[in-house]
Amino acid sequence: MKAVASLAFSIASATSLCVGGASVASHMVAQPNRAALRVEEEPDLWTAEPRPVDLSKQRYQRLPPLLSSYAEDQLRNQLRTAKTVTSRPSTDEARTLVDSTTRHTEWCTARYRSYNAKTDTYLSFSGEERPCISSPSDEAVSPFAASRPSDDHVAWCSTRYASYRLEDDTYQPYSGSRTKCISRIARPAPEQVTASGY
């Protein structure tokens, strides 16, 4: 019995000694509390309840729109070829430039899903970035008058080719230039004669 009592006493003594040492060490290592550097008149950053925002007190300024690299290159070329160098283009030139840039950006956005207007590039199927060059023929294309294809032909070509354009009845293959769409509907199907006579 004495052995059990001495074992229990030694375990209790060792435990209390460890707990006491840990508490003394934590008090010695702990850093003193610093006073919070906070101005009392300043409102809290986060509120406990929602408050409406007064838009008239916000002093945000809208920046002018950024031009794409296509427009900047075009502007640089115009400034190089001009005989008299001015600090800024006239308002008519700027409007024309912005209009052509807008048309170019809209064309590239509609044409390529991966188009990036900031860099004026798109991601090709092979994974490389290519500059977007809008087709000038898109703006000058007039609709067909006499040679308009049939609705069945248009439906077949547009379902078969995602890049099909009705204006010139062409599609863009993976390699090469635009190709005229030739559907099965546009040309008559050859008569099929089988050996069994069906």
Contact map, one row per residue, 1 for C-alpha under 8 A:
111110000000000000000000000000000000000000000000000000000000000000000000000000000000000000000000000000000000000000000000000000000000000000000000000000000000000000000000000000000000000000000000000000
111111000000000000000000000000000000000000000000000000000000000000000000000000000000000000000000000000000000000000000000000000000000000000000000000000000000000000000000000000000000000000000000000000
111111100000000000000000000000000000000000000000000000000000000000000000000000000000000000000000000000000000000000000000000000000000000000000000000000000000000000000000000000000000000000000000000000
111111110000000000000000000000000000000000000000000000000000000000000000000000000000000000000000000000000000000000000000000000000000000000000000000000000000000000000000000000000000000000000000000000
111111111000000000000000000000000000000000000000000000000000000000000000000000000000000000000000000000000000000000000000000000000000000000000000000000000000000000000000000000000000000000000000000000
011111111100000000000000000000000000000000000000000000000000000000000000000000000000000000000000000000000000000000000000000000000000000000000000000000000000000000000000000000000000000000000000000000
001111111110000000000000000000000000000000000000000000000000000000000000000000000000000000000000000000000000000000000000000000000000000000000000000000000000000000000000000000000000000000000000000000
000111111111000000000000000000000000000000000000000000000000000000000000000000000000000000000000000000000000000000000000000000000000000000000000000000000000000000000000000000000000000000000000000000
000011111111100000000000000000000000000000000000000000000000000000000000000000000000000000000000000000000000000000000000000000000000000000000000000000000000000000000000000000000000000000000000000000
000001111111110000000000000000000000000000000000000000000000000000000000000000000000000000000000000000000000000000000000000000000000000000000000000000000000000000000000000000000000000000000000000000
000000111111111000000000000000000000000000000000000000000000000000000000000000000000000000000000000000000000000000000000000000000000000000000000000000000000000000000000000000000000000000000000000000
000000011111111100000000000000000000000000000000000000000000000000000000000000000000000000000000000000000000000000000000000000000000000000000000000000000000000000000000000000000000000000000000000000
000000001111111110000000000000000000000000000000000000000000000000000000000000000000000000000000000000000000000000000000000000000000000000000000000000000000000000000000000000000000000000000000000000
000000000111111111000000000000000000000000000000000000000000000000000000000000000000000000000000000000000000000000000000000000000000000000000000000000000000000000000000000000000000000000000000000000
000000000011111111100000000000000000000000000000000000000000000000000000000000000000000000000000000000000000000000000000000000000000000000000000000000000000000000000000000000000000000000000000000000
000000000001111111110000000000000000000000000000000000000000000000000000000000000000000000000000000000000000000000000000000000000000000000000000000000000000000000000000000000000000000000000000000000
000000000000111111111000000000000000000000000000000000000000000000000000000000000000000000000000000000000000000000000000000000000000000000000000000000000000000000000000000000000000000000000000000000
000000000000011111111100000000000000000000000000000000000000000000000000000000000000000000000000000000000000000000000000000000000000000000000000000000000000000000000000000000000000000000000000000000
000000000000001111111110000000000000000000000000000000000000000000000000000000000000000000000000000000000000000000000000000000000000000000000000000000000000000000000000000000000000000000000000000000
000000000000000111111111000000000000000000000000000000000000000000000000000000000000000000000000000000000000000000000000000000000000000000000000000000000000000000000000000000000000000000000000000000
000000000000000011111111100000000000000000000000000000000000000000000000000000000000000000000000000000000000000000000000000000000000000000000000000000000000000000000000000000000000000000000000000000
000000000000000001111111110000000000000000000000000000000000000000000000000000000000000000000000000000000000000000000000000000000000000000000000000000000000000000000000000000000000000000000000000000
000000000000000000111111111000000000000000000000000000000000000000000000000000000000000000000000000000000000000000000000000000000000000000000000000000000000000000000000000000000000000000000000000000
000000000000000000011111111100000000000000000000000000000000000000000000000000000000000000000000000000000000000000000000000000000000000000000000000000000000000000000000000000000000000000000000000000
000000000000000000001111111110000000000000000000000000000000000000000000000000000000000000000000000000000000000000000000000000000000000000000000000000000000000000000000000000000000000000000000000000
000000000000000000000111111111000000000000000000000000000000000000000000000000000000000000000000000000000000000000000000000000000000000000000000000000000000000000000000000000000000000000000000000000
000000000000000000000011111111000000000000000000000000000000000000000000000000000000000000000000000000000000000000000000000000000000000000000000000000000000000000000000000000000000000000000000000000
000000000000000000000001111111000000000000000000000000000000000000000000000000000000000000000000000000000000000000000000000000000000000000000000000000000000000000000000000000000000000000000000000000
000000000000000000000000111111100000000000000000000000000000000000000000000000000000000000000000000000000000000000000000000000000000000000000000000000000000000000000000000000000000000000000000000000
000000000000000000000000011111110000000000000000000000000000000000000000000000000000000000000000000000000000000000000000000000000000000000000000000000000000000000000000000000000000000000000000000000
000000000000000000000000000011111000000000000000000000000000000000000000000000000000000000000000000000000000000000000000000000000000000000000000000000000000000000000000000000000000000000000000000000
000000000000000000000000000001111100000000000000000000000000000000000000000000000000000000000000000000000000000000000000000000000000000000000000000000000000000000000000000000000000000000000000000000
000000000000000000000000000000111110000000000000000000000000000000000000000000000000000000000000000000000000000000000000000000000000000000000000000000000000000000000000000000000000000000000000000000
000000000000000000000000000000011111000000000000000000000000000000000000000000000000000000000000000000000000000000000000000000000000000000000000000000000000000000000000000000000000000000000000000000
000000000000000000000000000000001111100000000000000000000000000000000000000000000000000000000000000000000000000000000000000000000000000000000000000000000000000000000000000000000000000000000000000000
000000000000000000000000000000000111110000000000000000000000000000000000000000000000000000000000000000000000000000000000000000000000000000000000000000000000000000000000000000000000000000000000000000
000000000000000000000000000000000011111000000000000000000000000000000000000000000000000000000000000000000000000000000000000000000000000000000000000000000000000000000000000000000000000000000000000000
000000000000000000000000000000000001111101000000000000000000000000000000000000000000000000000000000000000000000000000000000000000000000000000000000000000000000000000000000000000000000000000000000000
000000000000000000000000000000000000111111000000000000000000000000000000000000000000000000000000000000000000000000000000000000000000000000000000000000000000000000000000000000000000000000000000000000
000000000000000000000000000000000000011111100000000000000000000000000000000000000000000000000000000000000000000000000000000000000000000000000000000000000000000000000000000000000000000000000000000000
000000000000000000000000000000000000001111100000000000000000000000000000000000000000000000000000000000000000000000000000000000000000000000000000000000000000000000000000000000000000000000000000000000
000000000000000000000000000000000000011111110000000000000000000000000000000000000000000000000000000000000000000000000000000000000000000000000000000000000000000000000000000000000000000000000000000000
000000000000000000000000000000000000000111111000000000000000000000000000000000000000000000000000000000000000000000000000000000000000000000000000000000000000000000000000000000000000000000000000000000
000000000000000000000000000000000000000001111110000000000000000000000000000000000000000000000000000000000000000000000000000000000000000000000000000000000000000000000000000000000000000000000000000000
000000000000000000000000000000000000000000111110000000000000000000000000000000000000000000000000000000000000000000000000000000000000000000000000000000000000000000000000000000000000000000000000000000
000000000000000000000000000000000000000000011111000000000000000000000000000000000000000000000000000000000000000000000000000000000000000000000000000000000000000000000000000000000000000000000000000000
000000000000000000000000000000000000000000011111110000000000000000000000000000000000000000000000000000000000000000000000000000000000000000000000000000000000000000000000000000000000000000000000000000
000000000000000000000000000000000000000000000111110000000000000000000000000000000000000000000000000000000000000000000000000000000000000000000000000000000000000000000000000000000000000000000000000000
000000000000000000000000000000000000000000000011111000000000000000000000000000000000000000000000000000000000000000000000000000000000000000000000000000000000000000000000000000000000000000000000000000
000000000000000000000000000000000000000000000011111100000000000000000000000000000000000000000000000000000000000000000000000000000000000000000000000000000000000000000000000000000000000000000000000000
000000000000000000000000000000000000000000000000111110000000000000000000000000000000000000000000000000000000000000000000000000000000000000000000000000000000000000000000000000000000000000000000000000
000000000000000000000000000000000000000000000000011111000000000000000000000000000000000000000000000000000000000000000000000000000000000000000000000000000000000000000000000000000000000000000000000000
000000000000000000000000000000000000000000000000001111100000000000000000000000000000000000000000000000000000000000000000000000000000000000000000000000000000000000000000000000000000000000000000000000
000000000000000000000000000000000000000000000000000111111100000000000000000000000000000000000000000000000000000000000000000000000000000000000000000000000000000000000000000000000000000000000000000000
000000000000000000000000000000000000000000000000000011111100000000000000000000000000000000000000000000000000000000000000000000000000000000000000000000000000000000000000000000000000000000000000000000
000000000000000000000000000000000000000000000000000001111110000000000000000000000000000000000000000000000000000000000000000000000000000000000000000000000000000000000000000000000000000000000000000000
000000000000000000000000000000000000000000000000000001111110000000000000000000000000000000000000000000000000000000000000000000000000000000000000000000000000000000000000000000000000000000000000000000
000000000000000000000000000000000000000000000000000001111111000000000000000000000000000000000000000000000000000000000000000000000000000000000000000000000000000000000000000000000000000000000000000000
000000000000000000000000000000000000000000000000000000011111100000000000000000000000000000000000000000000000000000000000000000000000000000000000000000000000000000000000000000000000000000000000000000
000000000000000000000000000000000000000000000000000000000111110000000000000000000000000000000000000000000000000000000000000000000000000000000000000000000000000000000000000000000000000000000000000000
000000000000000000000000000000000000000000000000000000000011111000000000000000000000000000000000000000000000000000000000000000000000000000000000000000000000000000000000000000000000000000000000000000
000000000000000000000000000000000000000000000000000000000001111100000000000000000000000000000000000000000000000000000000000000000000000000000000000000000000000000000000000000000000000000000000000000
000000000000000000000000000000000000000000000000000000000000111110000000000000000000000000000000000000000000000000000000000000000000000000000000000000000000000000000000000000000000000000000000000000
000000000000000000000000000000000000000000000000000000000000011111000000000000000000000000000000000000000000000000000000000000000000000000000000000000000000000000000000000000000000000000000000000000
000000000000000000000000000000000000000000000000000000000000001111100000000000000000000000000000000000000000000000000000000000000000000000000000000000000000000000000000000000000000000000000000000000
000000000000000000000000000000000000000000000000000000000000000111110000000000000000000000000000000000000000000000000000000000000000000000000000000000000000000000000000000000000000000000000000000000
000000000000000000000000000000000000000000000000000000000000000011111111000000000000000000000000010010000000000000000100000000000000000000000000000000000000000000000000000000000000000000000000000000
000000000000000000000000000000000000000000000000000000000000000001111111000000000000000000000000000010001000000000001111000000000000000000000000000000000000000000000000000000000000000000000000000000
000000000000000000000000000000000000000000000000000000000000000000111111100000000000000000000000000000000000000000000111000000000000000000000000000000000000000000000000000000000000000000000000000000
000000000000000000000000000000000000000000000000000000000000000000111111110000000000000000000000000010000000000000000001000000000000000000000000000000000000000000000000000000000000000000000000000000
000000000000000000000000000000000000000000000000000000000000000000111111111000000000000000000000110110000000000000000000000000000000000000000000000000000000000000000000000000000000000000000000000000
000000000000000000000000000000000000000000000000000000000000000000111111111100000000000000000000000000000000000000000000000000000000000000000000000000000000000000000000000000000000000000000000000000
000000000000000000000000000000000000000000000000000000000000000000001111111110000000000000000000000000000000000000000000000000000000000000000000000000000000000000000000000000000000000000000000000000
000000000000000000000000000000000000000000000000000000000000000000000111111111000000000000000000000000000000000000000000000000000000000000000000000000000000000000000000000000000000000000000000000000
000000000000000000000000000000000000000000000000000000000000000000000011111111100000000000000000100000000000000000000000000000000000000000000000000000000000000000000000000000000000000000000000000000
000000000000000000000000000000000000000000000000000000000000000000000001111111110000000000000000000000000000000000000000000000000000000000000000000000000000000000000000000000000000000000000000000000
000000000000000000000000000000000000000000000000000000000000000000000000111111111000000000000000000000000000000000000000000000000000000000000000000000000000000000000000000000000000000000000000000000
000000000000000000000000000000000000000000000000000000000000000000000000011111111100000000000000000000000000000000000000000000000000000000000000000000000000000000000000000000000000000000000000000000
000000000000000000000000000000000000000000000000000000000000000000000000001111111100100000000000000000000000000000000000000000000000000000000000000000000000000000000000000000000000000000000000000000
000000000000000000000000000000000000000000000000000000000000000000000000000111111100000000000000000000000000000000000000000000000000000000000000000000000000000000000000000000000000000000000000000000
000000000000000000000000000000000000000000000000000000000000000000000000000011111110000000000000000000000000000000000000000000000000000000000000000000000000000000000000000000000000000000000000000000
000000000000000000000000000000000000000000000000000000000000000000000000000001111111100000000000000000000000000000000000000000000000000000000000000000000000000000000000000000000000000000000000000000
000000000000000000000000000000000000000000000000000000000000000000000000000000001111100000000000000000000000000000000000000000000000000000000000000000000000000000000000000000000000000000000000000000
000000000000000000000000000000000000000000000000000000000000000000000000000000000111110000000000000000000000000000000000000000000000000000000000000000000000000000000000000000000000000000000000000000
000000000000000000000000000000000000000000000000000000000000000000000000000000100111111000000000000000000000000000000000000000000000000000000000000000000000000000000000000000000000000000000000000000
000000000000000000000000000000000000000000000000000000000000000000000000000000000001111110000000000000000000000000000000000000000000000000000000000000000000000000000000000000000000000000000000000000
000000000000000000000000000000000000000000000000000000000000000000000000000000000000111110000000000000000000000000000000000000000000000000000000000000000000000000000000000000000000000000000000000000
000000000000000000000000000000000000000000000000000000000000000000000000000000000000011111000000000000000000000000000000000000000000000000000000000000000000000000000000000000000000000000000000000000
000000000000000000000000000000000000000000000000000000000000000000000000000000000000011111101100000000000000000000000000000000000000000000000000000000000000000000000000000000000000000000000000000000
000000000000000000000000000000000000000000000000000000000000000000000000000000000000000111111100000000000000000000000000000000000000000000000000000000000000000000000000000000000000000000000000000000
000000000000000000000000000000000000000000000000000000000000000000000000000000000000000011111110000000000000000000000000000000000000000000000000000000000000000000000000000000000000000000000000000000
000000000000000000000000000000000000000000000000000000000000000000000000000000000000000001111111000000000000000000000000000000000000000000000000000000000000000000000000000000000000000000000000000000
000000000000000000000000000000000000000000000000000000000000000000000000000000000000000011111111100000000000000000000000000000000000000000000000000000000000000000000000000000000000000000000000000000
000000000000000000000000000000000000000000000000000000000000000000000000000000000000000011111111110000000000000000000000000000000000000000000000000000000000000000000000000000000000000000000000000000
000000000000000000000000000000000000000000000000000000000000000000000000000000000000000000111111111000000000000000000000000000000000000000000000000000000000000000000000000000000000000000000000000000
000000000000000000000000000000000000000000000000000000000000000000000000000000000000000000011111111100000000000000000000000000000000000000000000000000000000000000000000000000000000000000000000000000
000000000000000000000000000000000000000000000000000000000000000000000010001000000000000000001111111110000000000000000000000000000000000000000000000000000000000000000000000000000000000000000000000000
000000000000000000000000000000000000000000000000000000000000000000100010000000000000000000000111111111000000000000000000000000000000000000000000000000000000000000000000000000000000000000000000000000
000000000000000000000000000000000000000000000000000000000000000000000000000000000000000000000011111111100000000000000000000000000000000000000000000000000000000000000000000000000000000000000000000000
000000000000000000000000000000000000000000000000000000000000000000000010000000000000000000000001111111110000000000000000000000000000000000000000000000000000000000000000000000000000000000000000000000
000000000000000000000000000000000000000000000000000000000000000000110110000000000000000000000000111111111000000000000000000000000000000000000000000000000000000000000000000000000000000000000000000000
000000000000000000000000000000000000000000000000000000000000000000000000000000000000000000000000011111111100000000000000000000000000000000000000000000000000000000000000000000000000000000000000000000
000000000000000000000000000000000000000000000000000000000000000000000000000000000000000000000000001111111110000000000000000000000000000000000000000000000000000000000000000000000000000000000000000000
000000000000000000000000000000000000000000000000000000000000000000000000000000000000000000000000000111111111000000000000000000000000010000000000000000000000000000000000000000000000000000000000000000
000000000000000000000000000000000000000000000000000000000000000000010000000000000000000000000000000011111111100000001001000000000000000000000000000000000000000000000000000000000000000000000000000000
000000000000000000000000000000000000000000000000000000000000000000000000000000000000000000000000000001111111110000000000000000000000000000000000000000000000000000000000000000000000000000000000000000
000000000000000000000000000000000000000000000000000000000000000000000000000000000000000000000000000000111111111000000000000000000000010000000000000000000000000000000000000000000000000000000000000000
000000000000000000000000000000000000000000000000000000000000000000000000000000000000000000000000000000011111111100100000000000000001110000000000000000000000000000000000000000000000000000000000000000
000000000000000000000000000000000000000000000000000000000000000000000000000000000000000000000000000000001111111111100000000000000000000000000000000000000000000000000000000000000000000000000000000000
000000000000000000000000000000000000000000000000000000000000000000000000000000000000000000000000000000000111111110000000000000000000000000000000000000000000000000000000000000000000000000000000000000
000000000000000000000000000000000000000000000000000000000000000000000000000000000000000000000000000000000011111110000000000000000000000000000000000000000000000000000000000000000000000000000000000000
000000000000000000000000000000000000000000000000000000000000000000000000000000000000000000000000000000000001111111100000010000000000000000000000000000000000000000000000000000000000000000000000000000
000000000000000000000000000000000000000000000000000000000000000000000000000000000000000000000000000000000000111111100000010000000000000000000000000000000000000000000000000000000000000000000000000000
000000000000000000000000000000000000000000000000000000000000000000000000000000000000000000000000000000000000100111110000011000000000000000000000000000000000000000000000000000000000000000000000000000
000000000000000000000000000000000000000000000000000000000000000000000000000000000000000000000000000000000001100111111001111000000001000000000000000000000000000000000000000000000000000000000000000000
000000000000000000000000000000000000000000000000000000000000000000000000000000000000000000000000000000000000000001111111110000000000000000000000000000000000000000000000000000000000000000000000000000
000000000000000000000000000000000000000000000000000000000000000000010000000000000000000000000000000000001000000000111111100000000000000000000000000000000000000000000000000000000000000000000000000000
000000000000000000000000000000000000000000000000000000000000000000111000000000000000000000000000000000000000000000011111000000000000000000000000000000000000000000000000000000000000000000000000000000
000000000000000000000000000000000000000000000000000000000000000000011000000000000000000000000000000000000000000000011111100000000000000000000000000000000000000000000000000000000000000000000000000000
000000000000000000000000000000000000000000000000000000000000000000011100000000000000000000000000000000001000000000111111110000000011000000000000000000000000000000000000000000000000000000000000000000
000000000000000000000000000000000000000000000000000000000000000000000000000000000000000000000000000000000000000000111011111000001111000000000000000000000000000000000000000000000000000000000000000000
000000000000000000000000000000000000000000000000000000000000000000000000000000000000000000000000000000000000000111110001111100001111000000000000000000000000000000000000000000000000000000000000000000
000000000000000000000000000000000000000000000000000000000000000000000000000000000000000000000000000000000000000001100000111111111100000000000000000000000000000000000000000000000000000000000000000000
000000000000000000000000000000000000000000000000000000000000000000000000000000000000000000000000000000000000000000000000011111111100000000000000000000000000000000000000000000000000000000000000000000
000000000000000000000000000000000000000000000000000000000000000000000000000000000000000000000000000000000000000000000000001111110000000000000000000000000000000000000000000000000000000000000000000000
000000000000000000000000000000000000000000000000000000000000000000000000000000000000000000000000000000000000000000000000001111110000000000000000000000000000000000000000000000000000000000000000000000
000000000000000000000000000000000000000000000000000000000000000000000000000000000000000000000000000000000000000000000000001111111000000000000000000000000000000000000000000000000000000000000000000000
000000000000000000000000000000000000000000000000000000000000000000000000000000000000000000000000000000000000000000000000001111111100000000000000000000000000000000000000000000000000000000000000000000
000000000000000000000000000000000000000000000000000000000000000000000000000000000000000000000000000000000000000000000000111100111110000000000000000000000000000000000000000000000000000000000000000000
000000000000000000000000000000000000000000000000000000000000000000000000000000000000000000000000000000000000000000000000111100011111000000000000000000000000000000000000000000000000000000000000000000
000000000000000000000000000000000000000000000000000000000000000000000000000000000000000000000000000000000000000000000001110000001111100000000000000000000000000000000000000000000000000000000000000000
000000000000000000000000000000000000000000000000000000000000000000000000000000000000000000000000000000000001000000100001110000000111110000000000000000000000000000000000000000000000000000000000000000
000000000000000000000000000000000000000000000000000000000000000000000000000000000000000000000000000000000001000000000000000000000011111000000000000000000000000000000000000000000000000000000000000000
000000000000000000000000000000000000000000000000000000000000000000000000000000000000000000000000000000010011000000000000000000000001111100000000000000000000000000000000000000000000000000000000000000
000000000000000000000000000000000000000000000000000000000000000000000000000000000000000000000000000000000000000000000000000000000000111111100000000000000000000000000000000000000000000000000000000000
000000000000000000000000000000000000000000000000000000000000000000000000000000000000000000000000000000000000000000000000000000000000011111110000000000000000000000000000000000000000000000000000000000
000000000000000000000000000000000000000000000000000000000000000000000000000000000000000000000000000000000000000000000000000000000000001111111000000000000000000000000000000000000000000000000000000000
000000000000000000000000000000000000000000000000000000000000000000000000000000000000000000000000000000000000000000000000000000000000001111111000000000000000000000000000000000000000000000000000000000
000000000000000000000000000000000000000000000000000000000000000000000000000000000000000000000000000000000000000000000000000000000000001111111000000000000000000000000000000000000000000000000000000000
000000000000000000000000000000000000000000000000000000000000000000000000000000000000000000000000000000000000000000000000000000000000000111111100000000000000000000000000000000000000000000000000000000
000000000000000000000000000000000000000000000000000000000000000000000000000000000000000000000000000000000000000000000000000000000000000011111110000000000000000000000011000000000000000000000000000000
000000000000000000000000000000000000000000000000000000000000000000000000000000000000000000000000000000000000000000000000000000000000000000011111000000000000000000000010000000000000000000000000000000
000000000000000000000000000000000000000000000000000000000000000000000000000000000000000000000000000000000000000000000000000000000000000000001111100000000000000000000011000000000000000000000000000000
000000000000000000000000000000000000000000000000000000000000000000000000000000000000000000000000000000000000000000000000000000000000000000000111111100000000000000000011000000000000000000000000000000
000000000000000000000000000000000000000000000000000000000000000000000000000000000000000000000000000000000000000000000000000000000000000000000011111100000000000000000000000000000000000000000000000000
000000000000000000000000000000000000000000000000000000000000000000000000000000000000000000000000000000000000000000000000000000000000000000000001111100000000000000000000000000000000000000000000000000
000000000000000000000000000000000000000000000000000000000000000000000000000000000000000000000000000000000000000000000000000000000000000000000001111110000000000000000000000000000000000000000000000000
000000000000000000000000000000000000000000000000000000000000000000000000000000000000000000000000000000000000000000000000000000000000000000000001111111000000000000000000000000000000000000000000000000
000000000000000000000000000000000000000000000000000000000000000000000000000000000000000000000000000000000000000000000000000000000000000000000000001111101100000000000000100000000000000000000000000000
000000000000000000000000000000000000000000000000000000000000000000000000000000000000000000000000000000000000000000000000000000000000000000000000000111111100000000000000000000000000000001000000000000
000000000000000000000000000000000000000000000000000000000000000000000000000000000000000000000000000000000000000000000000000000000000000000000000000011111110000000000000000000000000000000000000000000
000000000000000000000000000000000000000000000000000000000000000000000000000000000000000000000000000000000000000000000000000000000000000000000000000001111111000000000000000000000000000010000000000000
000000000000000000000000000000000000000000000000000000000000000000000000000000000000000000000000000000000000000000000000000000000000000000000000000011111111100000000000000000000000001111000000000000
000000000000000000000000000000000000000000000000000000000000000000000000000000000000000000000000000000000000000000000000000000000000000000000000000011111111110000000100000000000000000000000000000000
000000000000000000000000000000000000000000000000000000000000000000000000000000000000000000000000000000000000000000000000000000000000000000000000000000111111111000000000000000000000000000000000000000
000000000000000000000000000000000000000000000000000000000000000000000000000000000000000000000000000000000000000000000000000000000000000000000000000000011111111100000000000000000000001010000000000000
000000000000000000000000000000000000000000000000000000000000000000000000000000000000000000000000000000000000000000000000000000000000000000000000000000001111111110010000000000000000111000000000000000
000000000000000000000000000000000000000000000000000000000000000000000000000000000000000000000000000000000000000000000000000000000000000000000000000000000111111111111000000000000000000000000000000000
000000000000000000000000000000000000000000000000000000000000000000000000000000000000000000000000000000000000000000000000000000000000000000000000000000000011111111000000000000000000000000000000000000
000000000000000000000000000000000000000000000000000000000000000000000000000000000000000000000000000000000000000000000000000000000000000000000000000000000001111111000000000000000000000000000000000000
000000000000000000000000000000000000000000000000000000000000000000000000000000000000000000000000000000000000000000000000000000000000000000000000000000000000111111110000001000000000000000000000000000
000000000000000000000000000000000000000000000000000000000000000000000000000000000000000000000000000000000000000000000000000000000000000000000000000000000000011111110000001000000000000000000000000000
000000000000000000000000000000000000000000000000000000000000000000000000000000000000000000000000000000000000000000000000000000000000000000000000000000000000010011111000001100000000000000000000000000
000000000000000000000000000000000000000000000000000000000000000000000000000000000000000000000000000000000000000000000000000000000000000000000000000000000000110011111100111100000000100000000000000000
000000000000000000000000000000000000000000000000000000000000000000000000000000000000000000000000000000000000000000000000000000000000000000000000000000000000010000111111111000000000000000000000000000
000000000000000000000000000000000000000000000000000000000000000000000000000000000000000000000000000000000000000000000000000000000000000000000000000000000100000000011111110000000000000000000000000000
000000000000000000000000000000000000000000000000000000000000000000000000000000000000000000000000000000000000000000000000000000000000000000001111000000000000000000001111100000000000000000000000000000
000000000000000000000000000000000000000000000000000000000000000000000000000000000000000000000000000000000000000000000000000000000000000000001011000000000000000000001111110000000001000000000000000000
000000000000000000000000000000000000000000000000000000000000000000000000000000000000000000000000000000000000000000000000000000000000000000000000000010000000000000011111111000000001100000000000000000
000000000000000000000000000000000000000000000000000000000000000000000000000000000000000000000000000000000000000000000000000000000000000000000000000000000000000000011101111100000111100000000000000000
000000000000000000000000000000000000000000000000000000000000000000000000000000000000000000000000000000000000000000000000000000000000000000000000000000000000000011111000111110000111100000000000000000
000000000000000000000000000000000000000000000000000000000000000000000000000000000000000000000000000000000000000000000000000000000000000000000000000000000000000000110000011111111110000000000000000000
000000000000000000000000000000000000000000000000000000000000000000000000000000000000000000000000000000000000000000000000000000000000000000000000000000000000000000000000001111111110000000000000000000
000000000000000000000000000000000000000000000000000000000000000000000000000000000000000000000000000000000000000000000000000000000000000000000000000000000000000000000000000111110000000000000000000000
000000000000000000000000000000000000000000000000000000000000000000000000000000000000000000000000000000000000000000000000000000000000000000000000000000000000000000000000000111111000000000000000000000
000000000000000000000000000000000000000000000000000000000000000000000000000000000000000000000000000000000000000000000000000000000000000000000000000000000000000000000000000111111100000000000000000000
000000000000000000000000000000000000000000000000000000000000000000000000000000000000000000000000000000000000000000000000000000000000000000000000000000000000000000000000000110111110000000000000000000
000000000000000000000000000000000000000000000000000000000000000000000000000000000000000000000000000000000000000000000000000000000000000000000000000000000000000000000000011110011111000000000000000000
000000000000000000000000000000000000000000000000000000000000000000000000000000000000000000000000000000000000000000000000000000000000000000000000000000000000000000000000011110001111100000000000000000
000000000000000000000000000000000000000000000000000000000000000000000000000000000000000000000000000000000000000000000000000000000000000000000000000000000000000000000001111000000111110000000000000000
000000000000000000000000000000000000000000000000000000000000000000000000000000000000000000000000000000000000000000000000000000000000000000000000000000000000100000010000111000000011111000000000000000
000000000000000000000000000000000000000000000000000000000000000000000000000000000000000000000000000000000000000000000000000000000000000000000000000000000000100000000000000000000001111101100000000000
000000000000000000000000000000000000000000000000000000000000000000000000000000000000000000000000000000000000000000000000000000000000000000000000000000001001100000000000000000000000111111100000000000
000000000000000000000000000000000000000000000000000000000000000000000000000000000000000000000000000000000000000000000000000000000000000000000000000000001000000000000000000000000000011111111000000000
000000000000000000000000000000000000000000000000000000000000000000000000000000000000000000000000000000000000000000000000000000000000000000000000000000011001000000000000000000000000001111111000000000
000000000000000000000000000000000000000000000000000000000000000000000000000000000000000000000000000000000000000000000000000000000000000000000000000001001000000000000000000000000000011111110000000000
000000000000000000000000000000000000000000000000000000000000000000000000000000000000000000000000000000000000000000000000000000000000000000000000000000000000000000000000000000000000011111111000000000
000000000000000000000000000000000000000000000000000000000000000000000000000000000000000000000000000000000000000000000000000000000000000000000000000000000000000000000000000000000000000111111100000000
000000000000000000000000000000000000000000000000000000000000000000000000000000000000000000000000000000000000000000000000000000000000000000000000000000000000000000000000000000000000000110111110000000
000000000000000000000000000000000000000000000000000000000000000000000000000000000000000000000000000000000000000000000000000000000000000000000000000000000000000000000000000000000000000000011111000000
000000000000000000000000000000000000000000000000000000000000000000000000000000000000000000000000000000000000000000000000000000000000000000000000000000000000000000000000000000000000000000001111100000
000000000000000000000000000000000000000000000000000000000000000000000000000000000000000000000000000000000000000000000000000000000000000000000000000000000000000000000000000000000000000000000111110000
000000000000000000000000000000000000000000000000000000000000000000000000000000000000000000000000000000000000000000000000000000000000000000000000000000000000000000000000000000000000000000000011111011
000000000000000000000000000000000000000000000000000000000000000000000000000000000000000000000000000000000000000000000000000000000000000000000000000000000000000000000000000000000000000000000001111111
000000000000000000000000000000000000000000000000000000000000000000000000000000000000000000000000000000000000000000000000000000000000000000000000000000000000000000000000000000000000000000000000111111
000000000000000000000000000000000000000000000000000000000000000000000000000000000000000000000000000000000000000000000000000000000000000000000000000000000000000000000000000000000000000000000000011111
000000000000000000000000000000000000000000000000000000000000000000000000000000000000000000000000000000000000000000000000000000000000000000000000000000000000000000000000000000000000000000000000111111
000000000000000000000000000000000000000000000000000000000000000000000000000000000000000000000000000000000000000000000000000000000000000000000000000000000000000000000000000000000000000000000000111111
